[in-house]
Amino acid sequence: EEDPEIGTPEHCGGLVSISGIDELGVMPTRGTLENKIESAMIISPTGRSFSLDARVQRVVVLDRRDFDKQIAHQAQNNGAEIHVKSSLKEVKEDEVKTSEGTLKCKIVVDARGVSSLVQKDREGILQSAQYEVYANWIEKERIEVYFDQEKYPGFFAWIIPTSTDIAKVGVAGKGINAAVALENFLTQKGKHSIVRKVFAPIWIKGPIENFVSKNIVTIGDAAGQSKPTTAGGIYSCGLGGIFAGRAISKFLESGKPDDLLEYQKTWHEKFGQEFENMLLARKLLERLDNKTIDKLFESVTPQILEEIAKEGMFDFHTVSIAKLLGVKGSVKAVQAILGSEFRRLLT
């Protein structure tokens, strides 16, 4: 770990479903589970809004610093050796050079995050800012998402409550100064205190072409396994690590390269179609202007919101997006923008 502490700095919003962390096999401790979310308020550029019931989806907010430490402890108990403030210098065939010396290895797992993608494809990266904020306008059990293509092009602003009057508040967007955009957003919200500031790139372009290259296995954000719609990745990146670990174990026993390649195949079987749909949804969002977004909000009905609450899944959410976009009165406008690509999202 190149940083001096596991889990720090905390870039993540910490949102995940209970079913998602169940599948990861890491049950958060009481201290790690910060908050339970009851609803999500979605707000248009002119202030129109609708609320999604999140109770069926069982969405929670994790303290990512504690959660990462919990995972590290679990790994250590299973034989891992952990070194902090130790950075990678060079990868060779059977060894890696680090700031602490040289390590012999058969497999290198690249989990460096978005930073490893910066030189490969800057188009897939947005700058984000997220502050920990104290304010009395924060609703403890309600996420808020603000769309505005002029202020946050291609993304949005968010409020993720962690406790009473405490939240992670952030923005991201293409070609913006995220710090300035967030400061302006907070000023409009009202009186507040900022107790932590984090700035980080996020990846929104989907999975990279090859998860495995010779003896290097890439996982998580470094493999582009975070959601193209929200850049969230606790579930999809976490399972990427699990699938990679299983494939590596099998390969070390058999020596067959195909066993190592099974990792990418398994991840794509689980997430491939969903990520393709999310990329289509992202393409749509990037083409919408504020006027069109407001028209879409006008068309959202209580029936649609009820269907999403009952049938939607937090970790696989393009069905919910399609329902919102396919409501009466908005289909023609959306199809004019994306044509056949939108119809693919609805099938």
C-alpha positions in Angstrom: 0.0 0.0 0.0 1.6 3.3 -1.2 -0.2 5.4 1.4 0.8 5.5 5.1 -2.6 4.1 6.2 -4.9 1.4 4.8 -8.2 3.1 3.7 -6.8 6.6 3.7 -7.5 8.9 1.9 -11.1 7.8 1.6 -12.2 8.6 -2.0 -15.4 6.5 -2.0 -19.0 7.6 -1.1 -19.4 4.2 0.6 -22.8 3.3 -0.8 -23.5 -0.4 -1.2 -26.5 -2.9 -0.8 -26.6 -5.4 2.0 -26.9 -8.2 -0.6 -23.8 -6.9 -2.3 -21.6 -7.0 0.8 -23.1 -10.4 1.7 -21.9 -11.7 -1.7 -18.4 -10.2 -1.0 -18.3 -12.2 2.2 -17.3 -9.3 4.5 -19.9 -8.4 7.0 -19.3 -4.8 8.2 -18.9 -4.3 11.9 -21.1 -1.9 13.8 -18.5 0.8 13.6 -18.0 0.3 9.9 -21.8 0.6 9.1 -22.4 4.3 9.2 -25.9 4.7 8.1 -29.0 3.1 6.5 -30.7 4.8 3.5 -34.4 5.1 3.3 -34.8 7.1 0.1 -33.1 8.9 -2.7 -34.2 12.4 -3.9 -33.3 13.2 -7.5 -33.3 16.9 -8.4 -33.4 18.5 -11.9 -31.6 21.7 -12.9 -34.7 23.8 -12.2 -35.5 22.2 -8.9 -38.0 19.6 -9.9 -37.6 16.4 -8.0 -38.9 12.9 -7.3 -38.1 10.5 -4.5 -37.1 6.8 -4.8 -37.9 4.4 -2.0 -34.6 2.6 -1.1 -35.8 0.4 1.7 -36.4 -2.8 -0.4 -32.9 -2.4 -1.9 -31.4 -2.2 1.6 -28.8 0.4 0.8 -26.3 1.3 3.5 -23.3 3.8 3.8 -20.0 2.3 4.9 -17.1 4.0 6.6 -14.6 3.0 3.8 -11.6 3.6 6.0 -12.8 1.1 8.6 -14.2 -1.2 6.0 -10.8 -1.4 4.2 -9.1 -2.0 7.5 -11.5 -4.8 8.3 -10.7 -6.4 4.9 -7.0 -6.0 5.5 -7.3 -7.7 8.9 -9.2 -10.6 7.3 -6.5 -10.9 4.7 -3.8 -10.9 7.3 -5.5 -13.6 9.3 -5.4 -15.7 6.1 -1.7 -15.3 5.5 -1.3 -11.9 3.8 1.7 -9.6 4.7 0.8 -5.9 4.6 3.2 -3.1 4.1 2.1 0.6 4.1 4.0 3.6 2.6 5.5 1.1 0.1 5.3 2.0 -3.5 5.8 0.0 -6.7 8.9 1.0 -8.8 9.2 -1.7 -11.5 7.7 -5.0 -12.6 9.9 -7.7 -14.1 9.1 -11.3 -15.1 9.5 -12.9 -11.7 10.0 -10.0 -9.3 8.7 -6.5 -8.4 10.9 -3.6 -7.2 9.3 -1.6 -4.4 10.4 1.3 -2.2 11.2 -1.3 0.4 13.2 -3.6 -1.8 12.7 -6.4 -4.3 10.1 -9.2 -4.0 10.0 -12.5 -5.9 6.6 -13.4 -7.3 4.8 -15.5 -9.9 1.8 -13.2 -10.2 1.5 -9.4 -9.8 -1.9 -8.1 -9.0 -2.4 -4.4 -10.1 -4.8 -2.7 -7.7 -3.5 0.8 -8.1 -6.9 2.3 -8.8 -7.7 5.1 -11.3 -4.2 6.5 -11.2 -3.0 3.6 -13.3 -5.4 4.6 -16.1 -4.5 8.3 -16.3 -1.8 7.8 -18.9 -3.8 5.2 -20.9 -7.1 7.1 -21.5 -7.8 10.5 -20.1 -11.2 10.6 -21.9 -12.6 8.1 -19.4 -11.6 10.2 -16.3 -13.6 12.9 -14.6 -12.3 15.0 -11.7 -14.2 14.8 -8.5 -14.3 16.6 -5.1 -15.9 15.2 -2.0 -16.1 17.0 1.4 -17.2 15.7 4.7 -19.7 18.3 5.8 -21.6 19.2 9.0 -24.9 21.0 8.3 -28.5 21.1 9.6 -29.9 20.8 6.1 -28.7 17.2 5.8 -31.4 14.5 5.9 -30.0 11.5 7.8 -31.7 8.8 5.8 -32.0 10.4 2.4 -29.4 10.6 -0.5 -29.7 13.6 -2.7 -28.6 13.7 -6.4 -28.5 16.9 -8.4 -28.4 17.0 -12.2 -27.2 20.1 -14.0 -25.4 19.7 -17.3 -24.0 23.3 -17.1 -22.5 22.9 -13.6 -21.7 19.1 -13.6 -21.6 18.1 -17.3 -21.9 14.3 -17.7 -22.3 13.7 -14.0 -24.0 15.2 -10.9 -23.6 16.5 -7.4 -24.5 14.3 -4.4 -25.2 14.3 -0.7 -24.6 11.0 1.1 -25.6 11.2 4.8 -23.4 9.3 7.2 -25.1 10.5 10.5 -27.4 13.2 11.8 -26.2 16.5 10.3 -23.1 14.8 8.7 -22.7 13.9 5.1 -20.2 13.2 2.2 -21.0 16.0 -0.3 -19.4 15.9 -3.7 -19.4 16.8 -7.4 -17.9 15.5 -10.6 -18.1 16.6 -14.2 -16.3 16.8 -17.5 -13.9 19.8 -17.9 -14.9 21.5 -14.6 -13.0 22.7 -11.6 -14.5 20.3 -9.1 -13.4 22.2 -6.0 -15.0 25.5 -7.3 -18.2 23.7 -8.3 -18.5 22.0 -4.9 -17.9 25.3 -3.0 -20.6 26.9 -5.1 -23.0 24.0 -4.5 -22.4 24.2 -0.7 -22.9 28.0 -0.7 -26.3 27.5 -2.3 -27.3 24.8 0.2 -26.7 27.1 3.2 -24.7 27.3 6.4 -22.2 24.5 6.8 -18.8 23.4 8.1 -16.2 21.4 6.1 -14.1 19.0 8.1 -12.4 17.0 5.4 -11.6 17.6 1.7 -10.8 14.8 -0.8 -10.0 15.3 -4.5 -9.7 12.2 -6.8 -10.2 11.2 -10.4 -13.0 8.8 -11.2 -13.3 6.4 -14.1 -16.5 6.2 -16.1 -15.6 4.4 -19.3 -16.1 0.8 -18.3 -13.7 -2.2 -18.2 -10.3 -2.2 -19.8 -9.7 -4.6 -22.7 -7.5 -7.1 -20.9 -7.6 -7.9 -17.2 -4.7 -10.4 -17.6 -1.4 -9.6 -19.4 1.3 -12.2 -19.0 1.8 -12.5 -15.2 0.0 -9.2 -14.3 -3.6 -9.4 -13.2 -5.5 -6.1 -13.0 -8.4 -5.7 -10.6 -10.8 -3.0 -9.3 -10.7 0.6 -10.5 -7.4 -0.2 -12.3 -9.4 -2.6 -14.5 -12.2 -0.2 -15.0 -14.6 -2.2 -12.9 -16.4 0.8 -11.3 -19.9 1.7 -12.6 -19.9 4.0 -15.6 -23.0 5.7 -14.3 -22.0 6.5 -10.7 -18.3 5.4 -10.5 -19.3 3.3 -7.5 -17.4 0.1 -7.3 -17.5 -1.6 -3.8 -19.5 -4.5 -5.2 -18.3 -4.8 -8.8 -14.6 -4.1 -8.0 -14.8 -6.3 -4.9 -16.1 -9.3 -6.8 -13.4 -8.6 -9.4 -10.8 -9.2 -6.7 -12.5 -12.4 -5.6 -12.8 -13.8 -9.1 -9.1 -12.9 -9.7 -8.0 -14.6 -6.5 -9.8 -17.8 -7.4 -8.3 -17.8 -10.9 -4.8 -17.2 -9.5 -5.1 -20.0 -7.0 -6.3 -22.4 -9.7 -3.5 -21.3 -12.1 -0.8 -21.7 -9.4 -2.0 -25.3 -8.9 -2.4 -26.2 -12.6 0.1 -24.0 -14.4 -2.5 -23.6 -17.2 -2.7 -20.0 -18.6 -6.4 -20.6 -19.4 -7.2 -20.9 -15.7 -5.8 -17.4 -15.2 -7.9 -16.0 -18.1 -11.0 -17.5 -16.4 -11.0 -14.4 -14.2 -12.0 -12.0 -17.0 -14.6 -14.4 -18.4 -16.3 -14.8 -15.0 -16.4 -11.1 -14.4 -17.9 -10.4 -17.8 -20.5 -13.1 -17.3 -21.5 -11.4 -14.1 -21.3 -7.7 -15.1 -20.7 -7.5 -18.9 -24.3 -6.8 -20.0 -25.1 -4.5 -17.1 -21.9 -2.4 -17.8 -22.7 -2.2 -21.5 -26.2 -0.9 -20.6 -24.6 1.6 -18.1 -22.3 2.9 -20.9 -25.4 3.5 -23.1 -27.1 5.3 -20.2 -23.9 7.4 -19.8 -23.9 8.2 -23.5 -27.5 9.4 -23.2 -26.8 11.5 -20.1 -23.9 13.2 -21.8 -26.1 14.3 -24.7 -29.0 15.6 -22.7 -29.3 19.4 -22.0 -30.9 20.9 -19.0 -34.2 21.6 -20.8 -34.5 17.9 -21.8 -33.7 16.7 -18.3 -36.5 18.9 -16.9 -38.9 17.5 -19.5 -38.0 13.9 -18.4 -38.6 14.8 -14.7 -42.1 16.2 -15.6 -43.0 12.7 -17.0 -42.1 10.7 -14.0 -45.2 9.1 -12.4 -45.9 7.6 -9.0 -46.5 4.3 -10.7 -43.0 4.3 -12.2 -41.4 5.1 -8.9 -43.4 2.4 -7.2 -42.2 -0.2 -9.8 -38.6 0.9 -9.3 -38.9 0.6 -5.6 -40.3 -3.0 -5.9 -38.2 -4.3 -8.8 -35.0 -2.2 -8.9 -31.6 -3.5 -7.7 -29.0 -1.1 -6.4 -26.1 -3.0 -7.8 -27.7 -3.6 -11.2 -29.6 -0.4 -11.8 -30.0 0.1 -15.5 -33.5 -1.5 -15.4 -34.5 1.4 -13.1 -32.9 4.0 -15.4 -34.7 2.5 -18.4 -38.0 2.7 -16.6 -37.4 6.4 -15.8 -36.4 7.2 -19.4 -39.2 5.2 -20.9 -42.1 6.9 -19.1 -45.0 8.3 -21.1 -44.3 11.5 -22.9 -40.5 11.2 -22.9 -39.8 8.2 -25.2 -39.9 10.1 -28.5 -37.6 12.8 -27.1 -35.0 10.3 -25.9 -35.2 8.2 -29.1 -34.5 11.2 -31.2 -31.3 11.7 -29.2 -30.0 8.2 -29.2 -32.1 6.3 -31.7 -31.4 2.6 -31.7 -28.9 2.8 -28.8 -31.8 3.8 -26.4 -33.9 0.9 -27.7 -31.1 -1.4 -26.8 -31.2 -0.1 -23.3 -34.8 -0.9 -23.0 -34.6 -4.5 -24.3 
